[in-house]
Amino acid sequence: MSEYNDATLAIRAGVRQTQEQENSEAIFTTSSFAYASAAEAAAKFSGDADGNVYSRFTNPTVEMFEKRLAALEKGEAAIATASGMAALMTLGYSLLKAGDKIVCSRNIFGSTIKFFNTYMAKYGVEVAFVDATDYEAWEAEIDSKTRLCYFETPSNPLYEVVDVPRVAQLAHAQGALLCVDTVLATPALQNPLTQGADIVMQSATKFIDGQGRCLGGALIASQEIVNEFVAFMRSAGPTMSPFNAWVLLNGLETLSLRMKAHSENAQILAEYLEQHPKVVKVNYGGLPSHKYHELASKQQKGFGGVLSFELAGGQESAWSFIDNTKLMSITGNLGDTKTLVTHPATTTHGRLSDEEKVKAGIKPGLVRLSVGLEDIQDIIKDVEHALESI
Ligand SMILES: *Cc1c(COP(=O)(O)O)cnc(C)c1O
């Protein structure tokens, strides 16, 4: 389907129609598949014949989601996983062994730091953290033992933007692979695989679903790398359920329309916040004043729906703001049609030590908003009222 453009791929790629001739994609809620003969079963299990074996690693609905996502990310193949963290686990356990080194941005999702620091380190993998946008630090840490480089762009919640081709070049010079988490941008706004990355990691839980209904994750890469992930999936089983794959497959159809609308609302809100006297700083790539505006404009097709801002008065102000909102939901999630408000220092980043928080720039007065698709005037009214109440 590579002759088609993204809007078409989002709706048509990966479709696998059955003999029932359904027009909407089917959900295959089956754990196993039944064969005409013992010989056919043997051929499918050994891989001599193509076909479904067992839904831990082959399911037609999950495969439709994988094919469609790979088409949108401009990758050869994809593997779907039970959650974003299951994708990270699949990445780590498939590609790394004792003695290998990961060089990782420290400005990343809290659970990602924990997984690398606790579980990868436990099996003898060395982990070095660098400042995401300090390219000299990347260069200094990436050595011949380095097998994987990893960062998020744009980062959550501070909207730091990392130059993908630049880190890719540093990684490749030492024979390392680069994996980029673009959960905030989604394939609708950025394709790191066309910018030098080897692997993209997605939490489909966020904007790909877009309505906060279910968890999912994925890794997108060359067929050769994805084959390693499939081998791990077959043995370890952090599998996406067919129902979730069906929800997420439908989510992909409207992803680019939703990302456009999220970006428009977030831009208006960021501009509103920036001129408000109680707001110290707004972190959003769409603001010309933002440190990474130029790089984000070059690498991305839009700025997305997540922003954060800093209030004077620390945690007390931040909590007072949050508790005085009426419309938005207080939750740790992001990427929903509903506007969501989060206090990173005590929730998503709450497991970091105080020292780790300082290093990651997670200040007590920081509030994150995942700007939804409600009427922007209603969102602004909610923010205005909550700011006045501090
Ligand atoms: C949510 C998130 C993850 C983890 O995904 P889950 O689906 O919640 O397991 C990883 N990275 C980023 C940037 C996220 O926002």
The ligand as a Tripos MOL2 file, in Angstrom:
@<TRIPOS>MOLECULE
LIG
   15    15     1     0     0
SMALL
NO_CHARGES

@<TRIPOS>ATOM
      1 C1          2.5070    6.3950   29.0560 C.3       1 LIG1
      2 C2          3.8480    6.4660   28.5180 C.ar      1 LIG1
      3 C3          4.6430    5.3190   28.4530 C.ar      1 LIG1
      4 C4          4.1750    3.9700   28.9830 C.3       1 LIG1
      5 O1          3.0440    3.4830   28.3220 O.3       1 LIG1
      6 P1          1.9160    2.5710   29.0400 P.3       1 LIG1
      7 O2          1.0130    2.2500   27.8830 O.co2     1 LIG1
      8 O3          1.2600    3.4070   30.0800 O.co2     1 LIG1
      9 O4          2.5850    1.3860   29.6080 O.co2     1 LIG1
     10 C5          5.9200    5.4580   27.9280 C.ar      1 LIG1
     11 N1          6.3880    6.6380   27.4850 N.ar      1 LIG1
     12 C6          5.6320    7.7650   27.5240 C.ar      1 LIG1
     13 C7          6.1830    9.0390   27.0160 C.3       1 LIG1
     14 C8          4.3480    7.7120   28.0470 C.ar      1 LIG1
     15 O5          3.6070    8.8300   28.1040 O.3       1 LIG1
@<TRIPOS>BOND
     1     1     2 1
     2     2     3 ar
     3     2    14 ar
     4     3     4 1
     5     3    10 ar
     6     4     5 1
     7     5     6 1
     8     6     7 2
     9     6     8 1
    10     6     9 1
    11    10    11 ar
    12    11    12 ar
    13    12    13 1
    14    12    14 ar
    15    14    15 1
@<TRIPOS>SUBSTRUCTURE
     1 LIG1         1 GROUP 0 **** ****
